[in-house]
Amino acid sequence: MSGPERITLAMTGASGVQYGLRLLDCLVREDREVHFLISKAAQLVVATETDVRLPANPQALQSFLTEYTGAVSGQIRVFGKEDWMAPPASGSSAPSAMVVVPCSTGTLSAIATGACNNLIERAADVALKERRKLILVPREAPYSSIHLEHMLKLSNLGAVILPASPGFYHQPQTLDDLVDFIVARILNQLEIPQDLLPRWGEHHLITGEGDD
């Protein structure tokens, strides 16, 4: 198995919750164990942007997501925002990679300043201090100087800043294609196999388009 076996996936209150839900589905399909964290604001955005209604209680949410994704029992573990005994809160047991998608600019700021006011912020802080893979997927427009300064600071600390800016060279036909573009880039960063999007040049090699 390439890539991490256990991953912390956090969703915060920015637009683009479809990216987080799709990534969860892909991680389950690739037999990864997912430690799932979600903010109250993200719950509201999910209800606004999708037809999905996520339970607020962590245990109920865990059962819902297990059924929703077709995961096996125990593959998805959901932790509350103040569950300080959860594995992501400690460098001794946290997964080796964490993705925050979507990542609100408020969460970006908290991580950049080491706030640790909730489990999402603490888990990201652990990833940074332990030099583990941390991928942040902000979705905002335009970015203020504050946002950009936080991104630069986090990038210098080793985090991967992967804005939700889908490309169009794969000629997307649906909204799902645009979502898959970003999710594929996240999976590539995690070194997890994906068939959502050909790597650059693969389409050319297969079809021979552009040959004389």
C-alpha positions as CSV (number, residue, x, y, z in Angstrom):
1,M,0.0,0.0,0.0
2,S,1.4,3.4,-1.0
3,G,0.7,6.5,1.0
4,P,-0.4,6.7,4.6
5,E,-2.7,4.1,6.1
6,R,-4.3,6.5,8.6
7,I,-5.3,10.0,7.7
8,T,-7.0,12.8,9.6
9,L,-9.6,14.6,7.5
10,A,-11.0,17.8,8.8
11,M,-13.7,20.0,7.2
12,T,-14.2,23.6,8.3
13,G,-16.6,26.4,7.4
14,A,-15.6,27.4,3.9
15,S,-17.5,26.8,0.7
16,G,-16.5,23.7,-1.1
17,V,-17.6,20.9,1.3
18,Q,-18.0,18.7,-1.8
19,Y,-14.2,18.4,-1.9
20,G,-14.1,17.0,1.6
21,L,-17.0,14.6,1.1
22,R,-15.5,13.3,-2.1
23,L,-12.1,12.9,-0.6
24,L,-13.6,10.9,2.3
25,D,-15.3,8.6,-0.3
26,C,-12.0,8.1,-2.1
27,L,-10.0,7.4,1.0
28,V,-12.5,4.7,2.1
29,R,-12.3,3.2,-1.4
30,E,-8.6,3.0,-1.0
31,D,-8.9,1.1,2.3
32,R,-7.5,4.0,4.5
33,E,-8.5,4.6,8.1
34,V,-9.9,8.1,8.4
35,H,-10.1,10.2,11.6
36,F,-12.9,12.6,10.7
37,L,-13.2,16.1,12.3
38,I,-15.8,18.7,11.4
39,S,-16.5,22.2,12.7
40,K,-20.0,23.5,13.5
41,A,-19.7,26.0,10.7
42,A,-18.8,23.2,8.2
43,Q,-22.0,21.4,9.3
44,L,-23.9,24.5,8.3
45,V,-22.2,24.7,4.9
46,V,-22.8,21.1,4.2
47,A,-26.5,21.7,4.8
48,T,-26.4,24.8,2.6
49,E,-24.4,23.4,-0.4
50,T,-25.6,19.8,-0.5
51,D,-28.6,17.6,0.2
52,V,-26.6,15.8,2.9
53,R,-27.8,16.3,6.5
54,L,-25.0,15.3,8.9
55,P,-25.9,14.4,12.5
56,A,-24.3,16.6,15.1
57,N,-23.5,13.9,17.6
58,P,-20.1,12.3,16.8
59,Q,-21.3,8.7,17.3
60,A,-24.3,9.2,15.1
61,L,-22.2,11.0,12.5
62,Q,-19.7,8.1,12.5
63,S,-22.5,5.6,11.8
64,F,-23.9,7.9,9.1
65,L,-20.6,8.3,7.3
66,T,-19.9,4.6,7.5
67,E,-23.1,3.9,5.8
68,Y,-22.9,6.9,3.4
69,T,-19.4,5.8,2.1
70,G,-19.8,2.0,2.4
71,A,-16.9,1.9,4.8
72,V,-16.3,-1.2,7.0
73,S,-16.9,-0.9,10.7
74,G,-14.2,1.2,12.4
75,Q,-12.7,2.5,9.2
76,I,-14.1,6.0,9.9
77,R,-13.7,7.4,13.4
78,V,-15.4,10.7,14.2
79,F,-14.1,12.8,17.1
80,G,-15.8,15.9,18.7
81,K,-14.2,19.3,18.7
82,E,-13.1,19.1,22.3
83,D,-12.1,15.4,22.4
84,W,-8.6,16.0,23.7
85,M,-8.1,12.2,24.2
86,A,-8.5,11.5,20.5
87,P,-5.4,10.2,18.6
88,P,-5.0,13.3,16.4
89,A,-4.4,15.4,19.5
90,S,-1.1,13.7,20.3
91,G,2.1,13.2,18.3
92,S,2.4,9.7,19.8
93,S,-0.6,8.4,18.1
94,A,-1.8,10.8,15.4
95,P,-2.1,9.7,11.8
96,S,0.9,10.4,9.6
97,A,-1.0,12.8,7.4
98,M,-3.8,15.4,7.8
99,V,-5.9,17.2,5.2
100,V,-8.1,20.2,6.0
101,V,-10.6,20.6,3.1
102,P,-12.2,23.0,2.8
103,C,-10.0,25.1,5.0
104,S,-11.6,28.4,6.1
105,T,-9.4,31.4,6.5
106,G,-10.2,31.5,10.2
107,T,-8.8,28.0,10.5
108,L,-5.8,28.9,8.4
109,S,-5.1,31.8,10.8
110,A,-5.5,29.6,13.9
111,I,-3.1,27.0,12.6
112,A,-0.6,29.6,11.5
113,T,-0.6,31.1,15.0
114,G,-0.7,27.8,17.0
115,A,-4.1,28.7,18.6
116,C,-5.2,25.1,19.4
117,N,-8.7,26.1,20.5
118,N,-10.3,22.9,19.2
119,L,-9.3,19.5,18.0
120,I,-9.0,20.5,14.4
121,E,-6.5,23.2,15.3
122,R,-4.6,21.0,17.7
123,A,-4.4,18.1,15.2
124,A,-2.9,20.5,12.6
125,D,-0.5,21.8,15.2
126,V,0.6,18.2,16.0
127,A,1.2,17.6,12.3
128,L,3.4,20.6,12.0
129,K,5.4,19.9,15.2
130,E,5.9,16.3,14.2
131,R,6.9,17.2,10.7
132,R,4.0,15.2,9.2
133,K,2.2,15.9,6.0
134,L,-0.3,18.7,6.4
135,I,-2.4,19.7,3.4
136,L,-4.6,22.8,3.6
137,V,-7.2,23.5,0.9
138,P,-8.4,27.1,1.3
139,R,-11.3,28.4,-0.9
140,E,-11.6,32.2,-0.8
141,A,-11.6,35.0,-3.3
142,P,-9.9,37.4,-3.2
143,Y,-7.2,36.6,-0.6
144,S,-6.2,39.4,1.7
145,S,-2.6,40.1,2.6
146,I,-3.4,38.5,6.0
147,H,-4.5,35.3,4.3
148,L,-1.4,35.3,2.1
149,E,0.9,36.0,5.0
150,H,-0.6,33.0,6.9
151,M,-0.2,30.8,3.8
152,L,3.5,31.8,3.4
153,K,4.2,31.2,7.1
154,L,2.6,27.7,6.9
155,S,4.3,26.8,3.7
156,N,7.6,27.7,5.3
157,L,6.7,25.4,8.2
158,G,6.2,22.5,5.8
159,A,2.5,22.6,5.1
160,V,1.2,22.1,1.6
161,I,-1.1,25.0,0.5
162,L,-3.4,23.6,-2.2
163,P,-6.1,26.2,-3.1
164,A,-9.4,24.8,-4.4
165,S,-8.6,26.2,-7.9
166,P,-9.7,23.5,-10.4
167,G,-8.0,23.4,-13.8
168,F,-9.7,22.9,-17.2
169,Y,-7.2,21.2,-19.3
170,H,-9.0,17.9,-18.7
171,Q,-12.1,19.4,-20.3
172,P,-14.5,19.0,-17.4
173,Q,-18.1,18.2,-18.3
174,T,-19.8,18.3,-14.9
175,L,-19.4,19.9,-11.5
176,D,-18.2,16.5,-10.3
177,D,-15.3,16.7,-12.7
178,L,-14.2,20.0,-11.2
179,V,-14.4,18.5,-7.7
180,D,-12.5,15.4,-8.8
181,F,-9.7,17.6,-10.1
182,I,-8.9,19.0,-6.7
183,V,-9.4,15.7,-4.9
184,A,-7.0,14.0,-7.4
185,R,-4.4,16.6,-6.5
186,I,-4.9,16.0,-2.8
187,L,-4.5,12.2,-3.4
188,N,-1.4,12.8,-5.4
189,Q,0.1,14.8,-2.5
190,L,-0.7,11.9,-0.2
191,E,0.8,9.5,-2.7
192,I,-2.4,7.5,-2.8
193,P,-3.4,5.9,-6.1
194,Q,-6.2,7.7,-7.9
195,D,-8.0,7.3,-11.3
196,L,-9.9,10.6,-11.1
197,L,-7.6,12.6,-13.2
198,P,-4.8,11.6,-15.6
199,R,-1.4,13.0,-14.8
200,W,-0.1,15.7,-17.1
201,G,1.0,14.2,-20.4
202,E,-0.7,10.8,-19.9
203,H,-3.7,11.8,-22.2
204,H,-1.2,12.9,-24.9
205,L,0.7,9.6,-24.7
206,I,-2.5,7.5,-24.9
207,T,-4.1,9.3,-27.8
208,G,-1.1,10.7,-29.6
209,E,-2.8,14.0,-30.0
210,G,-0.5,16.7,-31.2
211,D,1.8,14.3,-33.1
212,D,2.9,15.2,-36.6
